[in-house]
Amino acid sequence: MSTPVLELQEVKTYFTLQKGLFKTVTVKAVDGVSMKINKGETIAVVGESGSGKTTLGRTALKLVPTTSGKILFEGKDVTSLKGDLKWFRKRAQIIFQDPFMSLNPYMTIRDIVDEPMIVHGYKAEERTQRAERALREVRMSPIEEYLPKYPHMLSGGQRQRVGIARTLVLDPVLIVADEPVSMIDASSRAEILYLFDGLQDKYGMGVMYITHDLATAKYFSDYIAVMYLGKIVEYGKASDVLTEPVHPYTQMLIDAVPDPDPKNRFNNRAIIPGEPPSPINPPEGCAFRSRCPMAGECKNTAPGMIELGNGHQVRCSLGEKI
């Protein structure tokens, strides 16, 4: 069996915040997450805002330091790696959520796509070839027309294409896509995801796809990890998680997905009751118990991950009854 591109082993990322003059509090943004991403595989990390999805992605790329646990990249432990990270940065890239803020407004498209190659020491001739290839891959043509432009001269979808091209020029083996289509218009979302899916098939990259959108996760991912208050509460093949969800939180997320049928336009969508508890002071037992209509013994004891078969796992006592 091939070595995973990325493997997280019980990774925790805690932040210490100052509260008042003499008191500090700890935020458990990522709390014991384990997962593997193989070459050519996509894992969608889904959940509400504040669940820890983005922090998980940034932790995996060593943009945020880990509190404990291990990060293995192509089989090598990079958890405590310090000093020159250029080799790691070259092979592990990120696509940011905001295509308006992630591109330097004072740089042309040519300069933006060239910059990572300059950092990694590519010669001018090779930079030109790689930049043109990447822009062609993301369908920014005619290339000569876009190279001298500035980001403000492009649409949101075009900016995100530039962001993807900037990622591709270094031939990464891992990409963290942090809600890459959430801030562009609906007409461009499907096109960008379809484009990115094709590029992944072509180059065989491993992808962590962070999203709120279960509808796109269904078509774009091989596996789905449902995250709540820093923990993975359900994990498995995308088809299994979406057609046979076990955790009540997963079920509620699926029920809240809008139905595109025009006949249902006046029907109220289901919503998850209440608000997520504070990560500064999480409740004892299951973190979801205050919002769960089926909470029982888990009010006092936090359940561990239960294996349901075929790689489907759930952090809920309901899994014991299946």
N, C-alpha and C positions, 0 to 999 in steps of 0.2 A: 504494500500500500504506500502511495506517495506521501511525502512529508507535507503537512498543511502549510499554506502560505503564512497563515496567522493562527496562533493558538493562545487563548487566554486561559489561565489557570487560577481560579479563585481571586480574580483581580478586585482590589478595593481602591477607591479614590476618595479620600476624605479631605474636606477643607475646614480649616480652623478660622473662625471669624471672631472679631472683637465685639463684645456686647457690653457697652459701658466702659468704665475706666479699668476695672479689675477683673472682669469676667470674660471668658472666651467660650464659644460654643462650637460644636463639631457638626458639619453637614456631611452626611453619608451619601454622596452623589452617585457613586457606584459601589455596591456592597456585595462582593463575592460573586462576580460573574465569570462563568467559564463558557467558552465556545471555540469552535474550529472553523476556519474558512480554507477550503481547498482551491487549487488552481481552477479557474473557469467557473467558480461557484459564487452564487449571490445569497447572502443572508440579509433579510430585511429586519431591522430593529424598529419595532413599532411601540407606540404608547402615547399618553397625553404629554403635554408640555410639562417639564419639570420631572419627568420620569428618570432622567439620567442618560438619555440616548446620545446626545451630542457629547457629553463628557466621556461616555464610553468610547466613542469614535476618536476623540482627541487623545484619550489615554492610550488607545491601541497604537496611535502614531507617535507617542511620546511627546506630544505637545503639552500634556498635563502629567505631572509626576504621579506614580502609583504610591499608595500607602503600603500595600502588601500584595502578594500574589506574584505571578510570573507572566511575562509576555515573551512568547517564542515566535520569532520571525524566520521562516524557512528553516526551522529546527534549531536556530541559534537563540540563546537567552539574551534578550536585549533590555531586560527590565532595568538593570542598573548601569547600562551602557552610558558612558560619558565621553566628553572630548569630541573627536571628529565624527559627526553623524552623517556626513555627506553621502556615504554609500547607502545608508538606510533611507535618507530623505529622497534619494534618487529612485529607489525601488518601491517606496510606499508614499502615495500621494493622496491629496484631498481635493474634492470639489466642494466649494463652499455654498451655503444656502443663498446668500445674497449676491447676485451678479452685478449689483450696482456698487457695493462696497468692496468687493473682493478684487476689483481691477483698479489700478492706479490711474486716476483721471488725467494725469499729466504725461502719461506714456502712450505712444501709439500702439496699435495692435501688434505691429512687428516687434517693438521693444518688449511688450508684455510677454509674447511667446518666446522671444529670445532670452529673456532674463534668466530662467532656470538653467538654460544651456550654458550661458556665460559663467554662472556660478560653478558649474560642474566641468568647466574647461574645454568645451567643444570649440573647434575652430570655426571661423566665419563661414566657410563653404559648407561644412556639415550642418551648421545651424540653419542656413538658408534652406537646405534640402529637407531637414526635419520639420522646420516650421511650415513650409509649403505642403509637405505631406500631411501634417496634422490638420491644417486648415482645410485641406481637400477632404480629409476623412470626416470632418464635422460639417461638410457641405457649405463652407464659406467661399463661394465663388461668384464672380471672378476674383481670385486671390489678390491680384494687383490693385483692385479697387478698395479692398478692406485693409491692406497692410498699413497705409498712411493715415487711416482714420483713428480718432480717439474714442474711448468708450461712450461718451455722451452722444455720439453720432449713430449709435447702434440701438436696436430694440432690446428688450429684456432677454428674449430668446437668443438673439445673436450674441449678446454678451456672455450668456451661459455657454454657448458653443465655443467662444474664445477661451473661457475657463476650462472647458474640457480639452481643447487643443493644447493649452499650456500644460495640462497634466500628461497628455499623451507623448509629448516630445521626448520625455526621458525613458520611455518604455517601461513603466512601472509594472510590478507583478501584483500589487495590492492597491486598491483605491477605496477610500472612504468617501461616499457620496452623501453629504449631509443635507437632506431635503433639497435636492438639486433643482426641483421644479416648483417648489411651493410659492416662489415669489415672481413667477412669470405667468402670463395670461393662459387661460385654459386651452386655447387653440394651439399653443406651442408645446404644452406639456407632453401630450402623447407623442408628438414628433421627436422631442428631445429624448424621451425615454426609449423610443423605438430605435433611435440613432445610437444611443449609448449601449443598448442591448446588443445591437449588431457589432459594435466595436469590441464588446467583451467576448462575444463568440469568436471574433477574428483573432484577437490577441491573447485570449485565455487568462485574463486577469481575475483575481479574486476580488469580490466587491462586498463591502458592508454598506447596505443601503438604508440610511436612516430616514424615516418617514412617519407622517401622521396618517397617510393615505393607504388604507388596507386594500382599496380597489387596485391601485397600481402595484402594491406588494404581491397581490395574487398573480399578476401576469409577469412580473419582472424578477421574482425571487424564487430560489430553489427551496430555501428554508425561511421560517419566520420565528423570530424571538420576540415575545411580548414582554415589555419591560414596565415595571411599576415600582416607584419609589426606590430606584437603584438596584432592583433585583429582577432577574428573568423569572417570570411566573408561568410561562408556557413556551415550549420550544418543540419544533418538529418540522416535517416537510410542509411546504406551504399549503398543499391540498388537504393534508390531515388537519392542520390547525384551523383552516377556514371552513372546512365542511363538518368537522367533528370537534369543535372547541369544547374544552372541559372546564377551564377556569372561568368563573363568572365574569371576571373582568374582560377576558377575551370575547366572551359571548356578547357583552354589552358594547364593546367596541365595534363588533360586526353589525349588531342591530342598529348602531348609530350611523352606519354608512348610508348616504342618500340613495334612494331608489330612483333611477332615471325614468321610470315609467310616468308619462304625463298624467295618467289617471290618478296618481298618488301625490300630485303637487300640492293638494290642500291638506294632506294628512300630516299630523305632527310626527316628527322623528323621535325615536326613543333616545333618551339621554341618560348618561350615567349619573345617578343621584349623588348629591353632596360634592365636597371638594377633597382633593388628595390631602392627607395629613402632612404636617410640616416635616421635612427631612431633618430638621434640627431636633425635634422631639417626636420620633415615630412611636406609634402605639405598640404595646406588648402584643405578642401573638402575631397573627397574620396582619400585615399592613393594610389590607383591603377590607378588613372585617367591618369597619364603620360604614362602609358603603355597600356591603354585600347582603342580599336578601336571604342567603342560605348559610350565613355564618353560624357555626356551632362550637365544637370543641376548640377550633382554631382561635377563639377569642383569647385564650390564655397561652397556647403553645403554637409557635410559628411552625408550619409544616415544612418539611424538606422536599426536594425534588423527587417525584415518583415516576418511575418508568412505566409507560403504558404499552410499549411495544413499537417496533418499527422506528425507533428513535424519537417517538413522541413522548415528551416529558411535561409534567405539570407540578407546580408548587401549590398544591391544594389538597385538603383531606378528601375532597370528592373523588380524587383519582384513586383512592383506596377501594372505592365501591364499584369500580369498573372491572 
